[in-house]
Amino acid sequence: MRELFVYYRVRSADAAVASAAAQAMQAQLRTRHPELIARLLYRPDSADGEQTLMETYATDPARAPRGISAALQAAIDDAALALQPWLDGPRHTEVFVGCA
């Protein structure tokens, strides 16, 4: 199953607002794509006044056994444009596939 791991930095002073915006974005995505499983994580230590956030995306295997499709990934990327005001650098997307 294809899963996404997206990480990026925000200014520590903006971390609470950025996290709330990311959680709202993920909630909207889950409403539009009921097969989507989305989580938001943060690195517990901050460095140089920045906080690292990570979004994870998978799918319910009963609804989408192959995982995140290209179309769903594009929808996630489009929705993430709303986070731009809080980003301190680019979003980095890593794709992983589960082992058998």
Secondary structure in CASP SS format (residue, H / E / C, confidence):
PFRMAT SS
TARGET T0000
AUTHOR 0000-0000-0000
METHOD secondary structure of the structure
MODEL  1
M C 1.00
R E 1.00
E E 1.00
L E 1.00
F E 1.00
V E 1.00
Y E 1.00
Y E 1.00
R E 1.00
V E 1.00
R E 1.00
S H 1.00
A H 1.00
D H 1.00
A H 1.00
A H 1.00
V H 1.00
A H 1.00
S H 1.00
A H 1.00
A H 1.00
A H 1.00
Q H 1.00
A H 1.00
M H 1.00
Q H 1.00
A H 1.00
Q H 1.00
L H 1.00
R H 1.00
T H 1.00
R H 1.00
H C 1.00
P C 1.00
E C 1.00
L E 1.00
I E 1.00
A E 1.00
R E 1.00
L E 1.00
L E 1.00
Y E 1.00
R C 1.00
P C 1.00
D C 1.00
S C 1.00
A E 1.00
D C 1.00
G C 1.00
E E 1.00
Q E 1.00
T E 1.00
L E 1.00
M E 1.00
E E 1.00
T E 1.00
Y E 1.00
A E 1.00
T E 1.00
D C 1.00
P C 1.00
A C 1.00
R C 1.00
A C 1.00
P C 1.00
R C 1.00
G E 1.00
I C 1.00
S C 1.00
A H 1.00
A H 1.00
L H 1.00
Q H 1.00
A H 1.00
A H 1.00
I H 1.00
D H 1.00
D H 1.00
A H 1.00
A H 1.00
L H 1.00
A H 1.00
L H 1.00
Q H 1.00
P H 1.00
W H 1.00
L E 1.00
D C 1.00
G C 1.00
P C 1.00
R C 1.00
H E 1.00
T E 1.00
E E 1.00
V E 1.00
F E 1.00
V E 1.00
G C 1.00
C C 1.00
A C 1.00
END
